Amino acid sequence: MVNKQKILIVDDDYNIAELISLYLTKECFDTMIVGDGESALAAIPTFSPNLILLDLMLPGIDGYQVCREVRAQSNVPIIMLSAKGEIFDKVLGLELGADDYMEKPFDSKELVARVKAVLRRYKAAPSAPAKPSEECVEYPDLIINKTNYSVTYMGKKVDMPPKELELLYFLASSPNHVFSREQLLDQIWGYEYMGDTRTVDVHIKRLREKIKDHANWKLSTIWGIGYKFEVR
């Protein structure tokens, strides 16, 4: 018998959480509901969710802080849920390592579709223990290791959310190759991703803040097309 995938629902509105749980249960997911950030962090080690649906406006520890703490120790997929629809809120959520962001109110069928899409991408991603050799690219003063999700720049470790690191690794793995924003969305977020190309721009901006241009390489913008990892 195949084990059901587990979804942790973190929302202080119990009615909404129950509705989400109902739809996911119908799709053969196993769900658990908690109503605050502290309970979510306590539940993760024991429940071991395959995905977290995380509301931002929580009592006590808010969703942003929960995301930070989860990302410090795990790559479990996170979909943020919020009534906040401003670009700033979406950008912040993605920068902290969320895999997707949905505005409330949302259509239940779309939520289920996004949950399945994120889980497919996560399942399809190669896991480190299954790889006999490391996925790693190296340039002068830069080492990007996708096996253990680490980046070393100028001899120092650089903290990066998973999607930032994956984007940098993908570009650096194909030096001087120009990729459109749409291609990068497909490769890093998956073709089912329902966001827009600004997501790529946001992640490139954050990468440039952490990884400055080098004499031998840099992240280059190809105006009107996309980006490339330029090697001189």
N, C-alpha and C positions, 0 to 999 in steps of 0.2 A: 504494500500500500504506500502510495506516494505521500510524503508529509506535506501538509498545507503550508504555504508561505504565510508568514506572520506579519501583520501590520499593527504598529503602535500608533494609536490615535491620541494626540495631545491637544485637548480643547476644553476650555472651562465652560462652554455652553453644552450642557449634557444632551440637550435635544438634538443639536446639530451632530454631535459625536455619535449618538445612537443611530441617527439616520445614515451617517457615513458607514457605520459598522454594519447596518442592515444590508446596504448595497454591496459591500465588500464580502459579507458572509454568503450572499447569494452567488457570488463569483468564486466561491470555495476558498476564500482567504480566512485565516484565523486572526481575530482581532482582539485587541486589549485597549481599554479606554482609561486615560488618566486626565485629571483636570488642572494640573499645574506643572511648572518646570521641575521642581524638586522631585515630584513623584515620577516624572518622565525619566530623569537621570537615574533614579533608583531602580526603575523597572527594566531599563535596557540590559543590564548584565544578566538578569534572571530570565526575562522574556525572550531575549535575543531576536529582536525583530529583523525581518528582511527589508523593511522600509518603515520610515517614520513620517506620518502626516502631522505637521507641527504648526499649530496656530501661533501667531506672533504675540497677540495681546493676552498674556497669561498673568495670573496673580503671582506675586513674588518674583521669581526668575522669569524674565520674558523669553520669547521664542528665539530672539537673536542670541542671547547668552547660552541658551540650551544648545543651539546649533554650534556655537564656538566650542563648547565643552565636549560635545559629541565628536566634532571634527578633530579635536586634539588627540583622540584615541581610536577613532573608527572611521571607516569609509562607507558605513551603512547609508543607503540612499535616503535623502530627505526632500520632501515636498512641503514647502511652506504654504500655509493658508492664512489669508488676511483680508480684512475689509479695506485695508489701505491699498489704493491703486496707483499711488504716485510712483513715478519712475525711480525716485531716490530709494523708496522702500524696496522695490524689486531689485535694484542694483545692489543694495546693501546685503540683501538676502543671498544673492548669487555670489557676491564677493566672500561671504562667510562660508561658502561651500555647499549651499543648497543646490539640489539637482533640478528643481523646478519651482515655480511660484504660481499660485492660483488665487484670484481675487474672489472674495465672497460678495454676493451669493454666486454659487457656481452650479452648473448642471451636473447631476450625479453621474450621468453616463460619461461626460468628459472627464470627471475625476477618476472613474474606474479606468478609462482609457489611458490616462496619464500614468496612473499607478502601474499598469501593465507595461507601458512603454519604458518607464524608468527601470523596472525590474528586468525587462529584456536586455536593456543596455548593460545593466550591472552584471547580469549573468553571462553576457557575451564577452565582457572584458576579461582578459587573461588574468588569472590569479597567480601571485608570486610562487606559492608552493608547487604549482603544476609546471613551472618553467625550469628546465634544467640549467639555463644560463640567464644571466641578468639582461634586462632590457635597459640599456644605458647608452647615452650619447655623450661624448666629451669634446670640448673645445678649450682653447686656452682660457683658464680662470673660470670655467663653467663645466659642471658635471650634472647631468639630468638623469636620475635613476628612477625609472618607472616601476621597477620591481619592488623597491622599498619606499617609493614615493618620497624621494628626497632630492633636493637641489642644493648644490654647493657652488657658491659664487664668490670669487676672490678669496677662496680658502675658508669661507664661513657658510654654515647651513642657513638656508633661507626658508622661512615658513610660507607655505602655499596651500590654498585649498586644492582639492583633487582636480577640479576642472582647469584651473590655471596651469597646474603642472602638466596635465595631459595635453593642453593646447601648446605649451612651450615644447614639450617632447615631440609632438607631431610635427611642428614646424622645423625644429632643429634636426629631425630625422631625415628631412628632405631639403637640405641646404640649397638656397637660391631658387627654389621652386615657388612660384606664385600660386596662392590658393585664394579663391573668392570667399567672401563671408559665408555664402550658402554652403560651399564645400566644407568649410570648417565647422559649421553647425552640424552638417550631416556626420562628419567624422567624429566629433567630440561629444555632441549632445544626442546624436541619432536622428534619422530622418523623421521620426515621429514627433520630435520636439516642436511644441506649439508656440515657442517664443519668436522673437524677431532678431534680425542681424545685429541690432545694437548690443545684444548680449556679447557678441564677439568683440566689439569695440571696447566694451567695458573691461573685459578680461585682458585685452592687449594693453589698455591703459594701466591696469594694475601691475601687469608684468613689467612694463617700462619703469614703473616707480621702484620696483625691486631689483630689476636687472638692467643696469645702464649700458649704453652702447660701448662696445669694446673696439680696440684697434683692429681686431681680426674678424669681428662679427657684430651684427646688430639685428634688431627686429625692425624691418622696414615696411612702411606703408606704400602700397602701389595704388595711387589715387584712382578712384573709380572702379577698382577691381577688388583689392583685398590686402593680403599681407604675405611676407616671406621672411625667412630667417636668412639674412644675407651674410655670406662668408666672403671676406676679401682675400 
